[in-house]
Amino acid sequence: MKKVKCKQCDGYYVLKSGKFGEFVGCSNFPNCKSTLKIYEWVFEYIKEFGINLYGWNRICWKCGKEKLDEYFSWLGPIGLGDIETLDKFLSNKYHTIRKMFSKTVNMNYFANTCEYCSALQGRYFVVEDPHEIMSDLFNHNMDRYFIENIPYEKVKISLEEIKKIFTHY
């Protein structure tokens, strides 16, 4: 994984655990005591390295056809429906990513849709194995799913949008 450079020395930030929970600190501790909140670290990472978009094939629950299921990931819990600025950008670029209404959760949100029948694939769908790529994700083996890198300059996600994600977990 790429590393965010420390703002105070030649080190880089790493996830640490302290008496008040998880935080991000400099790899050169105790010589450097620079720290960031986790959402600040994520924001700095996105600014420096962008967001990677990944895709894999899956069967549509409604029409049964195989389609490409676009999904983006950077680190941790970020996905479609989490960052509205990015969702809007992706929906303009990929016709299968749309804001749709889900009867399951009684709300509108950005999600993948089937390219053949337009059925909402959603964030909250029920399937036999919803985590078919999770082992690759956790083992940092996502190269075969890579579609593109979206630089920060193209979407300019705000720090507040990132902060909202990490205050929910």
N, C-alpha and C positions, 0 to 999 in steps of 0.2 A: 504494500500500500504506500502511496505517496505521502510525504510528511510535510506538515505546515511548519515553516521556519519560525523560530522564536523571534519576538519583536525586540528583545534586549541583548541577545548574544548569538553565537553561531550554532546553537542547539536547535532542537525541534520539539514540538509539543507532543506529549503522550498522555493517554488516559490513565488517571491514577485514582486511588481510593483513599479517602481520609476519614477522620472522625465525623465529618459532616456530610459524607457521601462522596460520589464520584465528581471529579473535576479534571481539568487538563493543566498539566504543569510542564515546565521545561525539562528536557532530557539531561541538562547539565546541573540539575539540583544536586547538592546544596549551593554550588557556586552561583547559580542563577535562580531566583525565586519567582520568575515570571509565571503567571497563571492566567487561564481564560475559563469562562463558563463554557459548558459543553456546546451550547448553541452558538457562542462566539467562535469556537473552534470550527464547527460545521460551516458557518458563514465564511470564515477565512479560507477553508478548504475549497468551497464552491467558487469563491472569488479567484483563487489561484489555479484550480484544476478543472473547473466546470462540473457538469453533471453527466454521467454516462447513461445512455439509454440502451436498454436490453430488450430482446424479444425472443419468444419461443413459440412453438406450435402447440395448439391445444384444440380440442374438439368443442364446438359450440353446443351448449346445453339444449338449445332450441331446435336448430336445423340439422345438427349432427355433422356439419362440414368442418374440416380442419382449417384453421385460420392462424394468422400471425397475431399473437397477443402482445401488443406493445406494453412495455413496463419500464419505468425508470428507477434507477437505484443509485445511491451514492454510498451511503454508509448508514447502517442502522434502519430505523423505521420509516424512511421517507418513501412514499409511493404516490401513485395517481390520487388526486383528491386532497393532498396535503398542502401543496403550495399553489395557490390560485394563479399567480403570475406565470409559473411554469406550465400549469395545466392549460391555460389559454394559449400559450405559445405552441404547445404540443398539439392542441386541437386544431390550430390553424395549419399545422404541418402534416398531421396524420389524420385522415378522414375517419379512422376507426376510434379515435379518442374524442368523446363528446360529453357534454353535460347532459345528463339524463335524470329522469325521475325514477326512483326505486320504490316499489310498493313494499318491499321487505323492510326498509328502514324509514319509509314515508318522508323522503327528502330528495332534493336534487344534488348531484355531485358529478364530478368528472370521473369517467371510467372508460375502460375498453368496451367496444361494441363489436359484434360479429360483422365482418366485411361483406357477408352474403345476405344475412337477414336483418341486420342492424339490432339484434337483440342485445340488451345490456348484459355484459359479462360481469361487470361490477366488482366491487371491493368485498362485498359480503355474500358472494355466490356460494352455493352449497354443491360440492362435488365430492367424488370418492377420495381423491388425493389432491388437495389444493396446494400442496407444497412440493410438487414434482421437481422443482429446481433448488429447493432449500439446501440440500447437502452441498451442491455446487456453490451456492451463495456463501454459506458459512465456511467453506474451505477455500474461498477466494479463487474459484475456478470458473469464472464467468466469461472468459474470453470467447468461447464459442457462441454466446448469446449476444455479444456486443453489436450494436447497430451504429451508434455515433456518440461523439462527445459534444455536448452543448456548452459553449463557453459562457461564462458569466456575463460578458458584454452583450450577448444576444438576448438575455432574459432579465438581467438586473434585479434579481430577487432581493427583497429587503431583509435586513436583520430582524425586523419585527415578525416577518412571516416565518423565519426559521425559529425564532424564540417561541412562537405559538405551538409549534410541533413538540418541542421539548418540554413545555410546561404541562402537556397532556399525559406524559409518561412518567 
